[in-house]
Amino acid sequence: MADDETRRTLITRRATINDVADMANVSKKTVSRVINREPSVKPRTIERVSRAIAELHFSPNPQARSLALGRSFLVGLIYENPSPTYVVNMQLGILDVLRPAGMELVVHPCRRDAETLLTDVRSFIERQRLDGVILPPPLSEDERLVALLRETGCPYVRIACTALDDPAMMVVSNDHLGARQAAERLTGLGHTRIALVRGPTSYRSSRERGQAFLATLAEHDIVIGEECDIEGGYTFESGVAAGHRLLDLAHPPTGVFALNDDMAIGIMQAARERALDLPRDLSVIGFDDLPMAGRVWPNLTSVRLPIRDMGGQASNKLLAQLGSEVSPDVQPIKPTLIARQSDIALEPSD
């Protein structure tokens, strides 16, 4: 081990992998194996090397590491999602796992209806020399894109509301379970004039959530009319528009289920613009339980999807494909309804 004077000298300049090896009293190859989290390294050795890395503030040269191992240590997040909060939470979950594994995330927003989608994605993968890709919805539902990833030999993990691929390449959010909880919640509170505000019809999550919600209402002998079944855009603005449309009805609903929180909060905004008393005049339930759900007033009752955890699971499954050691598989994703103040039992006079 290096003495104190040598240690101070190393810290004042940029430390090298050789310095780490000397301080930890191991070979350069062992340091490299620890950095790359290769299996079969003894825990005591990992601890010693990690301590030397921390003391020397050593940071591997990404270019040299990439050239030596023939990898970029970059993962791409290719997404099209109108909810910025959803995307940010997904990124945080992905990075929770990637960064401790010595990898970084490169984001690539795109539009599924763009004529150049496949060309752009191929260029992105090749330009960045990606080790793998994570696809959240709705792009995870695009089989053309998945076929491209297979063709290019790029490992991938899809995040979707239902199983679309091999389990090793899927994180399934089971959205239908959450939609059923929302329907049970509204019917349990005595609501029968109920509206549904969907997302875009091209999103599988909108179809899965909507079908499960309507099926559960039917089990309670409740059928909603076409005027109360509205397509939104998964945006706040589309929620405001849907809210005004519903409140313009001769017999407006007393309860609304919006298929994401952005739209639910937009519906609440429309109700405020009409000076309605929330939730006495209108109960609202959202989906995703983004942080904003607990910040608006009244706090939004919402179906919680553990979006950050989903991102972490996707990273773990991708690392497993790349041969890295990963944490044990966690339990299947289970949406949970979080009851707050935006919904209330229907008063007898209603």
C-alpha positions in Angstrom: 0.0 0.0 0.0 1.2 3.5 -0.7 2.4 5.6 2.3 0.7 8.9 3.2 3.1 11.1 1.2 2.7 9.0 -1.9 -1.1 9.0 -1.4 -1.1 12.8 -1.2 1.0 13.1 -4.3 -1.4 10.9 -6.3 -4.4 12.8 -5.2 -2.9 16.1 -6.4 -2.7 14.8 -9.9 -5.0 12.7 -12.0 -4.8 9.2 -10.7 -4.4 6.3 -13.1 -5.5 2.7 -13.0 -2.0 1.7 -12.2 -2.1 4.0 -9.1 -5.2 2.3 -8.0 -3.7 -1.1 -8.5 -0.6 -0.1 -6.5 -2.6 1.3 -3.6 -4.9 -1.7 -3.5 -2.0 -4.1 -3.9 -3.7 -5.9 -6.8 -3.1 -6.2 -10.5 -4.3 -3.7 -13.1 -6.5 -6.4 -14.5 -8.2 -6.9 -11.2 -9.0 -3.2 -10.9 -10.5 -3.3 -14.4 -12.6 -6.3 -13.4 -13.9 -4.5 -10.3 -14.7 -1.3 -12.3 -16.6 -3.4 -14.9 -18.3 -5.4 -12.2 -17.3 -8.7 -13.6 -18.3 -11.8 -11.6 -16.0 -14.0 -9.4 -14.1 -11.1 -7.8 -13.8 -11.7 -4.1 -15.8 -9.2 -1.9 -12.7 -8.3 0.1 -10.9 -7.4 -3.1 -13.8 -5.3 -4.4 -13.8 -3.5 -1.1 -10.1 -2.8 -1.2 -10.1 -1.6 -4.8 -13.2 0.5 -4.2 -11.6 2.2 -1.2 -8.5 3.0 -3.3 -10.7 4.4 -6.1 -12.5 6.6 -3.6 -9.3 7.8 -1.9 -7.6 8.7 -5.2 -10.8 10.2 -6.7 -10.1 7.9 -9.6 -12.4 8.2 -12.6 -11.8 5.8 -15.5 -11.1 7.4 -18.9 -14.3 6.7 -20.8 -12.7 6.7 -24.2 -9.9 4.3 -23.1 -12.3 2.1 -21.3 -14.6 2.0 -24.4 -11.7 1.1 -26.7 -10.2 -1.5 -24.4 -13.5 -3.4 -23.9 -15.2 -2.7 -27.3 -18.2 -1.1 -25.5 -19.5 2.4 -25.2 -21.0 2.0 -21.7 -24.0 4.1 -23.0 -27.6 3.1 -22.9 -30.2 4.9 -25.0 -33.7 5.9 -23.8 -35.8 6.3 -26.9 -39.1 7.8 -26.0 -42.2 9.7 -27.2 -44.3 10.7 -24.2 -46.3 14.0 -23.7 -45.8 13.9 -19.9 -42.4 15.5 -19.0 -42.7 14.3 -15.4 -43.2 10.7 -16.5 -40.1 10.9 -18.6 -38.0 12.5 -15.9 -39.0 9.9 -13.3 -38.2 7.1 -15.8 -34.8 8.6 -16.4 -34.1 8.8 -12.6 -35.0 5.1 -12.2 -32.8 4.1 -15.1 -29.8 6.0 -13.7 -30.3 4.6 -10.2 -29.0 1.3 -11.7 -26.8 2.4 -14.6 -24.5 4.8 -12.8 -23.4 2.4 -10.1 -22.7 0.0 -13.0 -20.4 2.6 -14.6 -22.8 3.4 -17.4 -24.5 6.5 -18.6 -27.8 7.3 -20.3 -28.3 9.1 -23.6 -31.9 10.3 -24.3 -33.5 10.4 -27.8 -37.0 12.0 -28.0 -38.8 11.2 -31.2 -42.2 11.0 -32.8 -43.7 7.6 -33.7 -45.5 9.1 -36.7 -42.4 10.7 -38.2 -41.5 9.3 -41.6 -37.8 9.2 -40.7 -38.4 7.4 -37.3 -36.5 4.2 -38.2 -33.7 5.9 -40.0 -33.2 8.4 -37.2 -33.2 5.6 -34.5 -30.7 3.5 -36.5 -28.4 6.5 -36.9 -28.7 7.3 -33.2 -27.8 3.7 -32.2 -24.8 3.6 -34.6 -23.6 7.1 -33.9 -23.5 6.6 -30.1 -22.4 2.9 -30.4 -25.0 2.1 -27.8 -24.7 -1.0 -25.6 -28.4 -1.2 -25.4 -31.8 0.6 -25.5 -34.7 1.1 -23.2 -38.1 1.7 -24.8 -40.9 3.1 -22.6 -44.5 3.3 -24.0 -45.7 4.1 -26.6 -42.6 3.3 -28.6 -42.3 0.0 -26.8 -45.4 -1.0 -28.7 -44.0 -0.3 -32.1 -43.0 -3.7 -33.6 -41.2 -1.9 -36.5 -38.8 -0.3 -34.0 -38.3 -3.6 -32.2 -37.6 -5.4 -35.5 -34.9 -2.7 -36.2 -33.2 -3.3 -32.8 -33.1 -7.0 -33.5 -31.7 -6.4 -37.0 -28.9 -4.2 -35.6 -28.2 -6.6 -32.8 -28.9 -3.9 -30.2 -30.0 -5.4 -26.8 -33.3 -3.8 -25.6 -35.9 -3.8 -22.8 -39.5 -2.8 -23.4 -41.7 -1.2 -20.8 -45.4 -1.7 -21.5 -48.7 -2.1 -19.9 -48.9 -5.8 -21.0 -46.5 -8.5 -22.0 -45.3 -8.0 -25.6 -42.0 -9.9 -25.6 -39.8 -12.4 -23.8 -39.9 -11.7 -20.0 -36.2 -11.0 -20.0 -36.8 -8.1 -22.3 -40.0 -6.8 -20.6 -41.1 -4.7 -17.7 -44.9 -5.1 -17.5 -46.8 -2.4 -15.6 -50.2 -4.3 -15.5 -52.2 -1.1 -16.0 -55.5 -3.0 -16.1 -55.2 -3.7 -12.4 -55.0 0.0 -11.6 -57.9 0.9 -13.8 -60.1 -1.7 -12.1 -59.2 -0.1 -8.7 -60.3 3.3 -10.0 -63.7 1.8 -11.2 -64.2 0.1 -7.8 -63.3 3.3 -6.0 -65.9 5.5 -7.9 -68.7 2.9 -7.7 -67.9 2.3 -4.0 -68.4 6.0 -3.4 -71.9 5.8 -4.9 -71.2 7.3 -8.3 -73.2 6.1 -11.3 -72.9 9.1 -13.7 -69.2 8.4 -14.5 -67.0 9.7 -17.3 -63.9 8.3 -18.8 -61.2 10.5 -20.4 -58.8 8.3 -22.4 -55.4 8.9 -23.9 -54.7 8.8 -27.6 -56.2 5.7 -29.3 -52.8 4.8 -30.7 -51.5 4.2 -27.1 -51.9 0.6 -25.9 -52.0 1.9 -22.3 -55.1 3.9 -23.2 -56.9 0.9 -24.6 -55.8 -1.4 -21.7 -56.8 1.0 -19.0 -60.0 2.1 -20.7 -61.2 -1.5 -21.4 -60.5 -2.6 -17.8 -62.3 0.4 -16.4 -65.4 -0.1 -18.5 -65.5 -3.8 -17.8 -65.4 -3.2 -14.1 -68.2 -0.7 -14.3 -70.2 -3.2 -16.2 -69.8 -5.6 -13.4 -71.7 -3.0 -11.3 -74.3 -2.6 -14.0 -73.0 0.8 -15.0 -72.7 1.6 -18.7 -71.4 5.1 -19.7 -72.8 6.8 -22.7 -70.7 7.9 -25.7 -70.9 11.5 -24.6 -69.0 10.6 -21.4 -66.3 8.5 -23.1 -63.8 11.1 -24.5 -60.4 10.8 -26.1 -57.8 13.1 -24.7 -54.1 13.6 -25.5 -52.4 12.6 -22.2 -51.8 16.4 -21.8 -53.0 19.0 -19.3 -54.5 21.0 -22.1 -56.5 18.1 -23.4 -57.8 17.5 -19.9 -59.0 21.1 -19.6 -60.8 20.7 -23.0 -62.3 17.3 -21.9 -63.4 18.8 -18.6 -65.3 21.6 -20.3 -66.9 19.2 -22.7 -68.2 17.0 -19.9 -69.4 19.9 -17.8 -71.3 21.3 -20.7 -73.5 18.2 -20.8 -77.1 18.5 -19.7 -76.4 15.9 -17.1 -72.7 16.1 -16.3 -70.9 13.3 -14.6 -70.3 13.3 -10.8 -67.1 11.3 -11.2 -64.4 11.2 -13.8 -61.5 8.8 -14.3 -58.7 10.3 -16.5 -56.1 7.9 -17.8 -53.2 10.0 -16.6 -52.6 12.7 -14.0 -51.9 15.5 -16.5 -55.4 15.2 -17.9 -57.0 14.7 -14.4 -55.4 18.0 -13.3 -56.7 19.6 -16.5 -60.2 18.4 -15.7 -59.9 19.9 -12.2 -58.8 23.2 -13.8 -61.9 23.3 -16.0 -64.1 22.7 -12.9 -62.4 25.6 -11.1 -62.9 27.9 -14.1 -66.6 27.2 -13.6 -66.4 27.9 -9.8 -67.3 24.3 -9.0 -66.6 23.0 -5.5 -64.1 20.1 -5.8 -64.7 17.3 -4.9 -68.3 17.9 -3.8 -69.4 18.8 -7.3 -67.0 16.6 -9.2 -64.8 13.7 -8.1 -61.7 13.1 -10.1 -59.3 10.2 -10.2 -56.0 10.1 -12.3 -53.4 7.6 -13.2 -49.6 7.4 -12.7 -49.5 9.2 -9.3 -46.9 11.6 -10.5 -45.4 14.0 -7.8 -47.8 16.8 -8.9 -50.7 14.6 -7.7 -49.8 15.4 -4.1 -49.2 19.1 -4.8 -52.4 20.3 -6.4 -55.5 21.1 -4.3 -57.5 19.1 -3.7 -54.7 16.5 -3.7 -55.4 14.1 -6.6 -56.5 10.6 -6.0 -54.5 8.6 -8.5 -53.5 5.1 -9.4 -49.8 4.9 -8.6 -47.4 3.3 -11.1 -43.9 3.0 -9.6 -42.4 4.7 -12.7 -38.9 5.2 -11.1 -38.9 1.5 -10.1 -39.9 0.5 -13.5 -37.0 2.4 -15.0 -34.7 0.6 -12.5 -36.1 -2.8 -13.4 -35.6 -2.1 -17.1 -31.9 -1.2 -16.4 -31.4 -4.4 -14.4 -32.8 -6.5 -17.2 -30.7 -4.8 -19.8 -27.5 -5.2 -17.7 -28.4 -8.9 -17.3 -28.4 -9.2 -21.1 -25.0 -7.5 -21.2 -23.6 -10.1 -18.8 -23.3 -7.8 -15.8 -24.2 -8.8 -12.3 -27.5 -7.3 -11.3 -29.7 -7.3 -8.2 -32.3 -10.0 -7.8 -35.5 -9.6 -9.7 -38.1 -7.6 -7.8 -41.8 -8.4 -7.5 -44.1 -7.8 -10.5 -45.3 -4.2 -10.9 -48.6 -3.8 -9.1 -50.5 -0.5 -9.5 -52.0 0.9 -6.3 -54.8 3.4 -5.9 -53.7 6.3 -3.6 -56.8 7.9 -2.1 -56.6 11.6 -1.5 -59.0 14.5 -1.5 -60.1 14.8 -5.1 -62.9 12.2 -4.8 -65.7 11.9 -2.3 -68.8 9.8 -1.6 -71.8 11.0 -3.5 -74.4 12.8 -1.4 -77.9 11.3 -1.3 -79.4 14.3 -3.1 -77.1 13.6 -6.1 
